[in-house]
């Protein structure tokens, strides 16, 4: 991924965009859950988190938009082992 594909945003609220990656607005999972828990204090926190996870699965079809940098490092280690 190219750094030019990541843009920061300064807005804050229910549709908070922390970053835009490859043109897709994204937000921190933790922050989304925290905002929803604050807006829906009567809901069980596990239920709120479950809803966010289901929505993510429906949106992403199981394919991640971003991965931690360590994932690439791990993949390289596995690929390097195959070369030996």
WOMO-V601802 format. One record per backbone hydrogen bond with DSSP energy under -0.5 kcal/mol. CO is the residue of the C=O (numbers start at 1). NH is the residue of the N-H. Records with the same first field share a line. If there is no record, write none. Layout:
# WOMO-V601802
CO: NH / NH
This chain:
# WOMO-V601802
2: 5
3: 6
5: 7 / 22 / 23
7: 20
13: 16
16: 18
18: 9
19: 26
20: 7 / 22
21: 24
23: 25
24: 21
26: 18 / 19
28: 32
29: 33
30: 34
31: 35
32: 36
33: 37
34: 38
35: 39
36: 40
38: 41
40: 43
44: 47 / 48
45: 49
46: 50
47: 51
48: 52
49: 53
50: 54
51: 55
52: 56
53: 57
54: 58
55: 59
56: 60
57: 61
60: 63
62: 64
68: 71 / 72
69: 72 / 73
70: 74
71: 75
72: 76
73: 77
74: 78
75: 79
76: 80
77: 81
78: 82
79: 83
80: 84
